[in-house]
Amino acid sequence: MSLLKIRNLSVTFTTSSGPFRAVDKVDVDVRPGEILAIVGESGSGKSVSMLATMGLLPWTATVTADEMSFDGRDLRAMSGKARRRLIGNDLAMIFQEPMSSLNPCFTVGFQIREALRKHTSLDAKARHARCIELFEMVGIPAPERRLKAFPHQLSGGMNQRVMIAMAIACRPRLLIADEPTTALDVTIQAQILDLLTGLQAETGMGLILITHDMGVVAETAERVAVQYAGQKVEDQPVDALFDTPHHPYTAALLAALPERATERHLPTIPGVVPGQHDRPAGCLFSPRCKFADDTCRTIEPPVQPPELGLALCHYPLHAPQEAKA
């Protein structure tokens, strides 16, 4: 049974120049204890789809879905009070920018204790002890002293660890990590990823890792969902995706990895992601795809069967000849 199940999720923002669909008919499935990576270029709707799940989008966003459930509970029908009991407790998120997510007016210890006060029955002494335990879990030295620090007094890596500690404070069943290593140096990135995967293995929680770094995906994920221009274009186990990508966009992403380069210059994907006013009538990737024909440019592509990676494509790569016919 899926821990998180989303069907046909769409998010449309109201802008001064008209409506803009940032997420378009996306499906998401995460099983208990699974690590799912969601990858794609900036602007592909990765973060927006998860913020919609958390109920954290602004009033300018219109969210629709045929199904949006967590552990069998319908998120669409939940009252605000019920959702607040769930978010931060069973379902938690690590945001992309810790300095803009932490409140600069309060110490980091106060902010974690507040989460514990809202979602647990621990008394003040027990909440303090839990904060020290959490800081030790995420590798923050001298936890007693650091609990009294304000966000600006800590480094970016330390603030990211504080965000992780806050997210796991109530032992969530599903943790969403949105670009958790952005703006961190390489050594700190490796430490944060090891920390997340170690916590996932230790607690058995589900983990959604939002990233654009395919190297991170290869090292940590079990399954990969690829998004492009708001649509999910492929979904495969990580080994199968790296070995036999079925969507041309996925193949182009993998070909651009430095370790896969066979020539002096890295291959690139020509063109840009379509925006609000230049979305093609057919496949959204068709203006940049070397395999595209008139069918691709004029007719919306079908979703291929699981054995072809659920690729959103008229002509999936590495397909049997009979499937192409």
N, C-alpha and C positions, 0 to 999 in steps of 0.2 A: 504493500500500500504506500502511496506517495505521501510524504510529509507535507510538501507544498505542491499544489496542483493548480495550474493556471491554464485556461483555454481561451484563445482568441482575444487576448488582451490588446486593447488599443488606447492610446493616450493622445488627446488632441489639445493643443494650447490655443487660446484665443489671443491673437496679437493685433496690433494696430493695422497691419496689412492683410489681415484675414486669418482663418484657422490654419494651424500647422500640425500635421500628424507626426509626432515624434516616435511613437511606437505603433506598429501596424500588424495586428493579428498574430501576436506572439504567444506561443505555448511554452510553459515551463513545468518540468517535473523534477522533484528532488526527493530521493528516498532517505529514510533515516540512516545516518552515518555515511552518506555519500558526499564526495567532493565534486561539485559541478563548477566548471569554469565558463564564464560568459566573456567572449572575446569579440573584438571589432575595433574599428577606428573610432576616434573621438566623434561624437555626434551620432553614433549608431543606435542610441536608445538603451544602452546597457544599464546605466544608473537610473534613468527615468523609469524603466520597467520595475526595478526593485523599490524605488521610492513610492511608486504607485501601490505596490504590494504592502508597504509599510504604512500607507495613508499619509505620506508626508509631502505631497505635492501642493502647490499653491492653488488658490481658488480659480486661477485662470486655466487650470487643467481639467478636462473632462475625461474620466476614466470609465471604460466599458469593458466587460468581459462576460463570456458565456459561463465561466466558472472561475472562482478564485477562492480556494479553500486551503486551510492549514489544519492538518491532523483531522480532516473531515468536517471542520467548522467553516461555515460560509463567511468569508471576510466581507463580502458585499452587504450582507444582511446584519452585520454586527452593529450594535449601538456604539456611540463614542466611548462610553464608559467601559464596555466590554473590550473594545479594541485597545484602550489604554492599559487594561490589565494584561493584555497579551503582548503588546509591543514593549520591548525592553525586558520582558520576562522570558517567555518561551521563544519569542522571535526577536532577534537583536541585530543591530547593524553597526559596522565600523565605517565611519564616513571618510571621504577622500582627503579632506583637509582638516587635520586635528586642530590647528590654530583657529580656524573659523567655526569649528564645531564645539570646542570647549568654551565655557563662559569665562571671559578674562577677569571678571569681577569677583570670582570665588576661587578658593583653593581647589586643587584637583581632588583632595581628600573629601572636601565638602560635597563635591559633585558626585563622587562615587557613593558616599553615604546616603545622599538624597535618593539615588536609584534604589538602594537597598531599603530605605525607609518606605518607599512607595510600593515595593513589590514583595517585601518579606515581613515577617513578624519579629525580626531580631530587635533586641533592645540596643541602646546606644553603645554599650560596651561590646556587645557581640558584633555590631556593625563595624566598629573600629578594628576589631580583631580580624574580621573578614577582609577589610581593606588592606591590612598588612599582608594577609595570606595571598590576596590577589596580586599585590605588587611583587611579592616574592615569586609567584607563578610566572609573571611576565618578565622577570629579570630586571626589576628596578632596584638598584642597591639603596641601602639606608632608607627603607620604606617609611619609618617613623618620621624622618626629616622631610622626605619628599612629599608626604601627604599634606604638609603645611605649605607647599610651594604653589605659586600661581602659574598658569600656563606659560606666561612669558619668561619665567625663570627656568624653564626646562628646554632642552633641545628638541628638534623635530622628532628624532627617534624616540626620545622619552615620552613626548606627548602622544605619539602613536601607540606606545605601550600603555599609557594611561587610558586611551580610547579602547584598547583591547580589553584591559582590566574592567572597564565600565561595562563593556558589551557582554562579558562572560560572568559578570558579578552574580547574576541570578540563575546561572547554569542553563542557558538557552538550549532548546532542542534544535534550533536552526540559526546559524550565524551567517550574515551577509557581510562580506568584506569588500568594500568598494575601493579599488586601487590602493590597497593598504601600504604599498611600498613607494608611492609617488613622492618625488622630491627627496628621497633618502639616498644616502650613498650606498654603494654596492654591498659593503660588508654589513651595514644595518639592514638592507633589504633581505639578505640571506637569513639574518637572525630573526626578523619578523616572520618570514615565511616558515622557518623551522618552528617558531613558536606557535603559529596558527595550526600547522599540521600536527604538531605534537599535542596541542590541546584537543584537536579533533579526535585523534587516536585515543587519547586518555579518557575523554568524556563521552565519545560516541555520537556527538552532535553532527548534524548535517552542516555542510559548509558550501556557500556560494561565493566563488572568487571572481570578482569583476576585474578584468585586466585587458591590456592591449599587448602584453609581453608574452609571446609564444614560448619563450624559454621557461618562464614561470609556470605556464600551463603544462609543459612537458614534464616538469619536475614534481608537480603537486597534484594535478587533477586526475580524476578517474574518467570523467566524461566532459565533453566540450560542446557548448552551443555557440555557434558563430552568428553574429548579427551584422547586418549591413543596412544603413539608411532606415533603421527602425524595424526591419524585418528579420526574423530568424531564417537563415539561409541553409544551415546545416546543423546536425546534432549527431555526434558519434562518440564511442569510447575513444579515449585519448590516443591509444596506440593505432587504432584503425584510422583515425583522422590524419595522423602524421604519415601513415603508410600509404593510404589510398583516399585522398580527399575527393569528394564527388562534386562539389560546387566550384566553378572556376574562380570565385573570389577567395575561397579557402586555399585553393592551390596557389593563387598569386601571393597570398599572405605568407605561405610557407616558403615559396620560392625566393622571397625577399629576405629570408633569414641569412645572416652572414655565413653561418656554418654550412649552408646549403649552396652557397654561391660557387659557380664553376667558372665564371669569367672575372675579369678584372673589376668590372663595375657591377654593383648590385642591381638586379632587375627591379623595376618599379611598376606600379599600377598607374597607367595614364589617366588624366582627367581628375575630377573631384566628385565627392559624394553629392548626389542631387539634394537641393534645398527645397524651400517652400514652393518656389515657382517654376522649377525646371524638372519636376519628377516625370519620368517617361510613362507612357500609357501601359507598356508591357513590363518586362523585367527591369527592376531599378538598377541592376548592374549592367544592363545591355550597352550603355554608351561607353563603358570602359572594358568590355569583354571582347577578346579577340575571336571568340566563337559565335558571337551574336549574329542572327540573321533577321529578316523581316518579321518572322514569327515572334522572336524574342522582343523586338522593339514595339510590337503592337498588341500582344496577347499576354495577360498575366500568367506566369508560370505555375505549373501544378506542384504540389508537394509529393516528392518521390517516396517510395516505400522505405521502411527502416533499413533494409539491406543496401539501399543507396543513400544512406545517411540522412534521410528526410530532407534531401536537398531541394531547395526551391528553385527548380531549373527545368527548362524544356529538354536540355541535352546534358544530363549528368555525366561527369567524367568517370572513366573506368566502369561503365555500365556494360553488361552483357549485350551482344548484338541484338538479341531478340527484344531486350528492353528498349533499345533505341529505335526499333522499327515502328 
